[in-house]
Amino acid sequence: MATQRLQRSGMAPSPIPAAATLRAAPLVIDLDGTLLRTDLLLEGVIALLRRNPLMLLAMLLWLPRGRAFFKRRIAEGAGLDVATLPANEALLAHIEARKAAGQEIVLATAADELMALRALRRFPVFDRAVASDGVRNLKGAAKAAQLQALYPQGFDYAGDAAADLPVWAAARRVIVVGASPAVLRAARRLGKPVEEFPAASRPRALFKALRPHQWAKNALVFLPLVLGGRAGEAQAWGSAFMAFLALGLVASASYLLNDLLDLSHDRAHWSKRERPLASGRLSIATGLVALVVGFIGGLAVAACAGTAVLTGVLAYLTLTLTYSAWLKRVPMLDALTLGSLFTLRIAVGVAAVAVAWSPWLLTFSMFLFTSLSFAKRHTELRGAARRGQAGTIAGRGYQPADEAVVLAFGVAAGLSSVVIFILYLANEAFHHAALAEPLALWSFPLILVLFMGRVWLLAGRDALHDDPVAFAIKDRASLALAGVAGLAFAAAAFGLPPGLVPQGFGP
């Protein structure tokens, strides 16, 4: 029995004498999704796969031997640190108040007993625990039967899912924690006293995890449309929009995957620990479903846009998966990879609207966005130094001492992008017959200098958001510069009003 093992471990007391248990019904608390805002089994699976993706083959061999056996092997191999997992603080305060009032507090979880032992070490408020034991999966009706046998006088139970309905049916009082509206309605239909601990908005958490503001990066697919002289063609706009949508869906799914792989590192980070998955506001199961839908949807849209677009999106997906799994932990190469991902967006735009490739434009993009990536790392390094952190930053290959080098490379890359854009103007833009007024693009180097200068100036003042793109779409000065740049591109594509074009200027 799982209960007996927990008692022998010293982590739970011996069974309470019958005379004592008659005085008050215990408060029984579920662990996954209730006390903890996460699922221990999924956390363990992700931890194992992050360490060694080939463990997936072993997991497929464990599954036929039953869910309880599967949980035991995951608990043994994952080495999950329960102390870092997000807890429901409101419920924990309620439990502690009930404990202070003299009520027995019991942990009853379908997680493996190895995980339950770790939970008991973190939460000393519990008097005992019952859990799955590698043979029997203590979930649903099995959990209800176990608790009825232990507490025939009745018990109060806090749970979160439809699997808890048989336990609530056997309980004296029902405590619903962060459940869906359907589960809450089903619990109320049991006709027992119901207490509710509502969850944060799941749609809002999912929306935030998808990072829709990052879709602004995908506007780069429209750049070849303008510079290639096809801005007046509705069909070209439709093709570019499909490429934009495909990249957006794949990118959002990639952010979810990156957050899942980075859960332990994000929870150790001063700001990333508030991300929906790391904080538990978004369940891992929901995140997994959303990323699968995003990948499939994005690739389907890309296929509809044509083979060239699908090839580009697949290249983007391959590189972003490689970045999430490995490259983001390699200093310098991580920033170059992010710059490459931005440049791939332009390449997808070129493929979507079938215009000529511009080596100048692609090189410019590479240097510009590598600079912004270095700005993001620079901000992280300054934050680590400010907090007195020593050693390698969790999930990255950098140390606080690398700040000066990152600063130098970032500023150099940013200024290089300006020079490359000027060379593009001198060697290609004015020879491009498709542009109505290439002269308007001469405003762009100045805009770039002002924007890059602002980014790095604020980075040095610790006033820059972790992500320069997220910063830029909220910063008034950056938005104003973007507006001027948009007008410049519009003028380049469609021409300047009569009388505004200087005579004799340009090659």
Protein Blocks (a to p, Z undefined) as FASTA:
>chain_A
ZZlmmmmnopaccdddfklmmmpccddddfehplpgcdfklmmmmmmmmmommlmmmmmm
mmmnojklmmmmmmmmnopafklpccdfklmmmmmmmmmnopacddddfbdfklmmmmmm
mmmmbfbdcddehjaccehjlmmmmmmmmmmnopcdddfbfklmmmmmmpmbdcdehiaf
klmmmmmmnopacdddddddfklmmmmmnommlmmmmmmmmmmmmmnopmmpmklmmmmm
mmmmmmmmmmmmmmmmmmmmmmmmmmmpfklmmpmklnopacfklmmmmmmmmmmmmmmm
mmmnojklmmmmmmmmmmmmmmmmmmmmpghjlmmmmmmmmmmmmmmmmmmnopaddfkl
mmmmmmmmmmmmmmmmmmmmmmmmmnopgcjdehiabdfklmmmmmmmmmmmmmmmmmmm
mmmmmmmmmmmmkbmblmlmmmmmmmmmmmmmmmmmmmmnopacfblklmmmmmmklmmm
mmmmmmmmmmmmnopaehiacghiaZZ
